[in-house]
Amino acid sequence: MKKIELKFENEEGKTATISLDNPVEPVDPVVVNTAMDAIMSQNAFFSSGGDLVAKKSARIVERNVTDIEL
């Protein structure tokens, strides 16, 4: 399963991550940048370390799981 992770810095200088399942691909960096700006300007999410104050990064993460029969 793929996820997009949006990483922000909060007021305490710590990283806060927002993860969303099944991102639209190919990812448009302009759209991601605009969405992250909107999240910060609207205080859309709460962080235990305070408001989100800066964008750090965005990435696509893919996780593969293989069950082992016992």
Biopython code that builds the backbone (N, CA, C, O; Angstrom):
import numpy as np
from Bio.PDB.StructureBuilder import StructureBuilder

atoms = [
    (1, "MET", "N", (0.839, -1.180, 0.000)),
    (1, "MET", "CA", (0.000, 0.000, 0.000)),
    (1, "MET", "C", (0.886, 1.246, 0.000)),
    (1, "MET", "O", (1.891, 1.305, 0.709)),
    (2, "LYS", "N", (0.509, 2.217, -0.787)),
    (2, "LYS", "CA", (1.258, 3.470, -0.842)),
    (2, "LYS", "C", (0.558, 4.532, 0.004)),
    (2, "LYS", "O", (-0.666, 4.553, 0.137)),
    (3, "LYS", "N", (1.384, 5.410, 0.570)),
    (3, "LYS", "CA", (0.894, 6.556, 1.337)),
    (3, "LYS", "C", (1.720, 7.765, 0.938)),
    (3, "LYS", "O", (2.864, 7.646, 0.501)),
    (4, "ILE", "N", (1.114, 8.928, 1.098)),
    (4, "ILE", "CA", (1.896, 10.153, 0.990)),
    (4, "ILE", "C", (2.048, 10.694, 2.406)),
    (4, "ILE", "O", (1.079, 10.767, 3.161)),
    (5, "GLU", "N", (3.260, 11.069, 2.754)),
    (5, "GLU", "CA", (3.545, 11.646, 4.053)),
    (5, "GLU", "C", (3.925, 13.108, 3.872)),
    (5, "GLU", "O", (4.846, 13.441, 3.126)),
    (6, "LEU", "N", (3.202, 13.966, 4.564)),
    (6, "LEU", "CA", (3.482, 15.402, 4.560)),
    (6, "LEU", "C", (4.115, 15.733, 5.906)),
    (6, "LEU", "O", (3.494, 15.534, 6.951)),
    (7, "LYS", "N", (5.329, 16.228, 5.886)),
    (7, "LYS", "CA", (6.064, 16.492, 7.122)),
    (7, "LYS", "C", (6.197, 17.997, 7.341)),
    (7, "LYS", "O", (6.604, 18.748, 6.455)),
    (8, "PHE", "N", (5.838, 18.406, 8.557)),
    (8, "PHE", "CA", (5.862, 19.811, 8.946)),
    (8, "PHE", "C", (6.699, 19.976, 10.204)),
    (8, "PHE", "O", (6.902, 19.026, 10.961)),
    (9, "GLU", "N", (7.180, 21.191, 10.416)),
    (9, "GLU", "CA", (7.807, 21.544, 11.694)),
    (9, "GLU", "C", (6.769, 22.278, 12.524)),
    (9, "GLU", "O", (6.054, 23.141, 12.014)),
    (10, "ASN", "N", (6.687, 21.931, 13.814)),
    (10, "ASN", "CA", (5.745, 22.639, 14.677)),
    (10, "ASN", "C", (6.488, 23.694, 15.504)),
    (10, "ASN", "O", (7.699, 23.868, 15.365)),
    (11, "GLU", "N", (5.746, 24.390, 16.360)),
    (11, "GLU", "CA", (6.329, 25.493, 17.141)),
    (11, "GLU", "C", (7.468, 25.053, 18.053)),
    (11, "GLU", "O", (8.342, 25.856, 18.379)),
    (12, "GLU", "N", (7.470, 23.791, 18.469)),
    (12, "GLU", "CA", (8.537, 23.283, 19.325)),
    (12, "GLU", "C", (9.760, 22.822, 18.527)),
    (12, "GLU", "O", (10.751, 22.375, 19.105)),
    (13, "GLY", "N", (9.684, 22.933, 17.190)),
    (13, "GLY", "CA", (10.795, 22.509, 16.357)),
    (13, "GLY", "C", (10.794, 21.014, 16.063)),
    (13, "GLY", "O", (11.755, 20.490, 15.500)),
    (14, "LYS", "N", (9.729, 20.332, 16.439)),
    (14, "LYS", "CA", (9.617, 18.898, 16.191)),
    (14, "LYS", "C", (8.885, 18.650, 14.879)),
    (14, "LYS", "O", (8.216, 19.538, 14.350)),
    (15, "THR", "N", (9.019, 17.435, 14.361)),
    (15, "THR", "CA", (8.369, 17.069, 13.106)),
    (15, "THR", "C", (6.999, 16.468, 13.373)),
    (15, "THR", "O", (6.849, 15.565, 14.196)),
    (16, "ALA", "N", (6.011, 16.981, 12.670)),
    (16, "ALA", "CA", (4.650, 16.432, 12.700)),
    (16, "ALA", "C", (4.363, 15.883, 11.302)),
    (16, "ALA", "O", (4.609, 16.559, 10.303)),
    (17, "THR", "N", (3.843, 14.660, 11.237)),
    (17, "THR", "CA", (3.599, 14.002, 9.953)),
    (17, "THR", "C", (2.122, 13.725, 9.760)),
    (17, "THR", "O", (1.446, 13.221, 10.657)),
    (18, "ILE", "N", (1.633, 14.058, 8.583)),
    (18, "ILE", "CA", (0.267, 13.728, 8.177)),
    (18, "ILE", "C", (0.387, 12.704, 7.057)),
    (18, "ILE", "O", (1.043, 12.960, 6.048)),
    (19, "SER", "N", (-0.248, 11.536, 7.233)),
    (19, "SER", "CA", (-0.186, 10.467, 6.236)),
    (19, "SER", "C", (-1.558, 10.252, 5.617)),
    (19, "SER", "O", (-2.570, 10.216, 6.316)),
    (20, "LEU", "N", (-1.577, 10.112, 4.306)),
    (20, "LEU", "CA", (-2.819, 9.863, 3.574)),
    (20, "LEU", "C", (-2.627, 8.638, 2.691)),
    (20, "LEU", "O", (-1.606, 8.508, 2.016)),
    (21, "ASP", "N", (-3.612, 7.735, 2.695)),
    (21, "ASP", "CA", (-3.554, 6.519, 1.892)),
    (21, "ASP", "C", (-3.855, 6.793, 0.424)),
    (21, "ASP", "O", (-4.555, 7.746, 0.085)),
    (22, "ASN", "N", (-3.317, 5.948, -0.428)),
    (22, "ASN", "CA", (-3.610, 5.921, -1.860)),
    (22, "ASN", "C", (-3.486, 7.280, -2.548)),
    (22, "ASN", "O", (-4.481, 7.805, -3.047)),
    (23, "PRO", "N", (-2.303, 7.848, -2.582)),
    (23, "PRO", "CA", (-2.126, 9.150, -3.243)),
    (23, "PRO", "C", (-2.337, 9.041, -4.759)),
    (23, "PRO", "O", (-2.118, 7.990, -5.360)),
    (24, "VAL", "N", (-2.758, 10.135, -5.345)),
    (24, "VAL", "CA", (-2.900, 10.203, -6.799)),
    (24, "VAL", "C", (-1.503, 10.230, -7.401)),
    (24, "VAL", "O", (-0.645, 11.006, -6.981)),
    (25, "GLU", "N", (-1.294, 9.380, -8.378)),
    (25, "GLU", "CA", (0.012, 9.348, -9.040)),
    (25, "GLU", "C", (-0.149, 9.559, -10.527)),
    (25, "GLU", "O", (-1.153, 9.122, -11.089)),
    (26, "PRO", "N", (0.771, 10.194, -11.180)),
    (26, "PRO", "CA", (1.999, 10.734, -10.604)),
    (26, "PRO", "C", (1.703, 11.944, -9.721)),
    (26, "PRO", "O", (0.766, 12.702, -9.971)),
    (27, "VAL", "N", (2.511, 12.105, -8.699)),
    (27, "VAL", "CA", (2.321, 13.194, -7.743)),
    (27, "VAL", "C", (2.765, 14.502, -8.379)),
    (27, "VAL", "O", (3.836, 14.583, -8.981)),
    (28, "ASP", "N", (1.927, 15.524, -8.238)),
    (28, "ASP", "CA", (2.240, 16.855, -8.755)),
    (28, "ASP", "C", (2.812, 17.690, -7.609)),
    (28, "ASP", "O", (2.071, 18.057, -6.697)),
    (29, "PRO", "N", (4.101, 17.998, -7.630)),
    (29, "PRO", "CA", (4.721, 18.763, -6.535)),
    (29, "PRO", "C", (4.057, 20.113, -6.274)),
    (29, "PRO", "O", (4.022, 20.568, -5.131)),
    (30, "VAL", "N", (3.537, 20.752, -7.304)),
    (30, "VAL", "CA", (2.873, 22.054, -7.127)),
    (30, "VAL", "C", (1.604, 21.879, -6.291)),
    (30, "VAL", "O", (1.324, 22.690, -5.409)),
    (31, "VAL", "N", (0.847, 20.833, -6.565)),
    (31, "VAL", "CA", (-0.387, 20.568, -5.814)),
    (31, "VAL", "C", (-0.060, 20.223, -4.361)),
    (31, "VAL", "O", (-0.733, 20.698, -3.447)),
    (32, "VAL", "N", (0.959, 19.407, -4.145)),
    (32, "VAL", "CA", (1.361, 19.044, -2.782)),
    (32, "VAL", "C", (1.808, 20.285, -2.023)),
    (32, "VAL", "O", (1.424, 20.466, -0.867)),
    (33, "ASN", "N", (2.598, 21.131, -2.638)),
    (33, "ASN", "CA", (3.074, 22.357, -2.013)),
    (33, "ASN", "C", (1.905, 23.277, -1.651)),
    (33, "ASN", "O", (1.877, 23.848, -0.561)),
    (34, "THR", "N", (0.953, 23.417, -2.556)),
    (34, "THR", "CA", (-0.222, 24.254, -2.311)),
    (34, "THR", "C", (-1.058, 23.698, -1.168)),
    (34, "THR", "O", (-1.542, 24.452, -0.323)),
    (35, "ALA", "N", (-1.231, 22.369, -1.140)),
    (35, "ALA", "CA", (-2.011, 21.733, -0.067)),
    (35, "ALA", "C", (-1.336, 21.930, 1.285)),
    (35, "ALA", "O", (-2.005, 22.193, 2.285)),
    (36, "MET", "N", (-0.020, 21.804, 1.317)),
    (36, "MET", "CA", (0.694, 22.000, 2.576)),
    (36, "MET", "C", (0.596, 23.447, 3.056)),
    (36, "MET", "O", (0.462, 23.695, 4.254)),
    (37, "ASP", "N", (0.663, 24.398, 2.130)),
    (37, "ASP", "CA", (0.475, 25.816, 2.491)),
    (37, "ASP", "C", (-0.914, 26.033, 3.081)),
    (37, "ASP", "O", (-1.062, 26.737, 4.080)),
    (38, "ALA", "N", (-1.936, 25.429, 2.466)),
    (38, "ALA", "CA", (-3.311, 25.578, 2.947)),
    (38, "ALA", "C", (-3.476, 24.967, 4.342)),
    (38, "ALA", "O", (-4.138, 25.550, 5.201)),
    (39, "ILE", "N", (-2.881, 23.807, 4.564)),
    (39, "ILE", "CA", (-2.953, 23.163, 5.881)),
    (39, "ILE", "C", (-2.372, 24.084, 6.950)),
    (39, "ILE", "O", (-2.954, 24.235, 8.024)),
    (40, "MET", "N", (-1.225, 24.702, 6.659)),
    (40, "MET", "CA", (-0.601, 25.598, 7.638)),
    (40, "MET", "C", (-1.411, 26.880, 7.838)),
    (40, "MET", "O", (-1.628, 27.304, 8.973)),
    (41, "SER", "N", (-1.856, 27.495, 6.747)),
    (41, "SER", "CA", (-2.539, 28.788, 6.865)),
    (41, "SER", "C", (-3.897, 28.671, 7.547)),
    (41, "SER", "O", (-4.363, 29.623, 8.173)),
    (42, "GLN", "N", (-4.536, 27.501, 7.430)),
    (42, "GLN", "CA", (-5.864, 27.312, 8.028)),
    (42, "GLN", "C", (-5.813, 26.608, 9.385)),
    (42, "GLN", "O", (-6.854, 26.327, 9.979)),
    (43, "ASN", "N", (-4.593, 26.319, 9.880)),
    (43, "ASN", "CA", (-4.454, 25.560, 11.124)),
    (43, "ASN", "C", (-5.370, 24.346, 11.112)),
    (43, "ASN", "O", (-6.108, 24.098, 12.065)),
    (44, "ALA", "N", (-5.312, 23.594, 10.015)),
    (44, "ALA", "CA", (-6.245, 22.485, 9.787)),
    (44, "ALA", "C", (-6.005, 21.295, 10.718)),
    (44, "ALA", "O", (-6.929, 20.521, 10.966)),
    (45, "PHE", "N", (-4.784, 21.134, 11.239)),
    (45, "PHE", "CA", (-4.464, 20.000, 12.099)),
    (45, "PHE", "C", (-3.812, 20.483, 13.376)),
    (45, "PHE", "O", (-3.097, 21.485, 13.385)),
    (46, "PHE", "N", (-4.070, 19.754, 14.462)),
    (46, "PHE", "CA", (-3.486, 20.057, 15.765)),
    (46, "PHE", "C", (-2.243, 19.208, 15.968)),
    (46, "PHE", "O", (-2.233, 18.019, 15.647)),
    (47, "SER", "N", (-1.214, 19.813, 16.494)),
    (47, "SER", "CA", (0.016, 19.107, 16.834)),
    (47, "SER", "C", (0.266, 19.306, 18.325)),
    (47, "SER", "O", (0.063, 20.400, 18.852)),
    (48, "SER", "N", (0.705, 18.250, 19.002)),
    (48, "SER", "CA", (0.973, 18.370, 20.441)),
    (48, "SER", "C", (2.093, 19.372, 20.722)),
    (48, "SER", "O", (2.220, 19.857, 21.846)),
    (49, "GLY", "N", (2.899, 19.683, 19.718)),
    (49, "GLY", "CA", (3.986, 20.649, 19.869)),
    (49, "GLY", "C", (3.623, 22.045, 19.401)),
    (49, "GLY", "O", (4.504, 22.885, 19.217)),
    (50, "GLY", "N", (2.334, 22.305, 19.207)),
    (50, "GLY", "CA", (1.898, 23.630, 18.774)),
    (50, "GLY", "C", (1.550, 23.663, 17.292)),
    (50, "GLY", "O", (1.503, 22.630, 16.624)),
    (51, "ASP", "N", (1.309, 24.859, 16.800)),
    (51, "ASP", "CA", (0.913, 25.038, 15.398)),
    (51, "ASP", "C", (2.008, 24.571, 14.445)),
    (51, "ASP", "O", (3.191, 24.570, 14.785)),
    (52, "LEU", "N", (1.588, 24.177, 13.250)),
    (52, "LEU", "CA", (2.529, 23.828, 12.192)),
    (52, "LEU", "C", (3.060, 25.139, 11.618)),
    (52, "LEU", "O", (2.283, 25.999, 11.204)),
    (53, "VAL", "N", (4.377, 25.287, 11.594)),
    (53, "VAL", "CA", (4.963, 26.578, 11.208)),
    (53, "VAL", "C", (5.805, 26.529, 9.938)),
    (53, "VAL", "O", (6.080, 27.572, 9.345)),
    (54, "ALA", "N", (6.220, 25.334, 9.509)),
    (54, "ALA", "CA", (7.057, 25.246, 8.311)),
    (54, "ALA", "C", (6.893, 23.880, 7.649)),
    (54, "ALA", "O", (6.631, 22.873, 8.305)),
    (55, "LYS", "N", (7.058, 23.884, 6.314)),
    (55, "LYS", "CA", (7.047, 22.628, 5.571)),
    (55, "LYS", "C", (8.456, 22.049, 5.630)),
    (55, "LYS", "O", (9.442, 22.765, 5.453)),
    (56, "LYS", "N", (8.540, 20.727, 5.884)),
    (56, "LYS", "CA", (9.851, 20.072, 5.901)),
    (56, "LYS", "C", (10.047, 19.216, 4.658)),
    (56, "LYS", "O", (11.065, 19.327, 3.975)),
    (57, "SER", "N", (9.063, 18.359, 4.363)),
    (57, "SER", "CA", (9.212, 17.472, 3.207)),
    (57, "SER", "C", (7.894, 16.773, 2.915)),
    (57, "SER", "O", (6.943, 16.827, 3.695)),
    (58, "ALA", "N", (7.875, 16.121, 1.771)),
    (58, "ALA", "CA", (6.749, 15.266, 1.391)),
    (58, "ALA", "C", (7.342, 14.069, 0.670)),
    (58, "ALA", "O", (8.320, 14.196, -0.066)),
    (59, "ARG", "N", (6.736, 12.896, 0.888)),
    (59, "ARG", "CA", (7.264, 11.710, 0.232)),
    (59, "ARG", "C", (6.180, 10.655, 0.073)),
    (59, "ARG", "O", (5.187, 10.635, 0.800)),
    (60, "ILE", "N", (6.404, 9.783, -0.897)),
    (60, "ILE", "CA", (5.554, 8.621, -1.103)),
    (60, "ILE", "C", (6.247, 7.443, -0.425)),
    (60, "ILE", "O", (7.437, 7.204, -0.630)),
    (61, "VAL", "N", (5.490, 6.719, 0.380)),
    (61, "VAL", "CA", (6.020, 5.561, 1.085)),
    (61, "VAL", "C", (5.209, 4.346, 0.659)),
    (61, "VAL", "O", (3.978, 4.371, 0.663)),
    (62, "GLU", "N", (5.915, 3.284, 0.291)),
    (62, "GLU", "CA", (5.241, 2.040, -0.091)),
    (62, "GLU", "C", (5.662, 0.945, 0.878)),
    (62, "GLU", "O", (6.847, 0.753, 1.152)),
    (63, "ARG", "N", (4.676, 0.243, 1.383)),
    (63, "ARG", "CA", (4.934, -0.821, 2.351)),
    (63, "ARG", "C", (4.476, -2.149, 1.762)),
    (63, "ARG", "O", (3.337, -2.285, 1.313)),
    (64, "ASN", "N", (5.359, -3.105, 1.770)),
    (64, "ASN", "CA", (5.031, -4.449, 1.295)),
    (64, "ASN", "C", (5.079, -5.403, 2.486)),
    (64, "ASN", "O", (6.038, -5.415, 3.257)),
    (65, "VAL", "N", (4.026, -6.196, 2.615)),
    (65, "VAL", "CA", (3.931, -7.152, 3.713)),
    (65, "VAL", "C", (3.794, -8.544, 3.134)),
    (65, "VAL", "O", (2.958, -8.786, 2.263)),
    (66, "THR", "N", (4.616, -9.457, 3.619)),
    (66, "THR", "CA", (4.530, -10.848, 3.215)),
    (66, "THR", "C", (4.284, -11.691, 4.461)),
    (66, "THR", "O", (5.111, -11.710, 5.373)),
    (67, "ASP", "N", (3.157, -12.386, 4.504)),
    (67, "ASP", "CA", (2.856, -13.248, 5.640)),
    (67, "ASP", "C", (3.729, -14.488, 5.600)),
    (67, "ASP", "O", (4.049, -15.019, 4.536)),
    (68, "ILE", "N", (4.101, -14.931, 6.784)),
    (68, "ILE", "CA", (4.882, -16.167, 6.906)),
    (68, "ILE", "C", (3.984, -17.195, 7.573)),
    (68, "ILE", "O", (3.476, -16.977, 8.673)),
    (69, "GLU", "N", (3.799, -18.307, 6.899)),
    (69, "GLU", "CA", (2.962, -19.352, 7.477)),
    (69, "GLU", "C", (3.725, -20.079, 8.551)),
    (69, "GLU", "O", (4.877, -20.468, 8.361)),
    (70, "LEU", "N", (3.070, -20.260, 9.690)),
    (70, "LEU", "CA", (3.679, -20.966, 10.816)),
    (70, "LEU", "C", (3.014, -22.305, 11.013)),
    (70, "LEU", "O", (3.388, -23.053, 11.916)),
]
sb = StructureBuilder()
sb.init_structure("model")
sb.init_model(0)
sb.init_chain("A")
sb.init_seg("    ")
for serial, (resi, resn, name, xyz) in enumerate(atoms, 1):
    if name == "N":
        sb.init_residue(resn, " ", resi, " ")
    sb.init_atom(name, np.array(xyz, "f"), 0.0, 1.0, " ", f" {name:<3s}", serial, name[0])
structure = sb.get_structure()
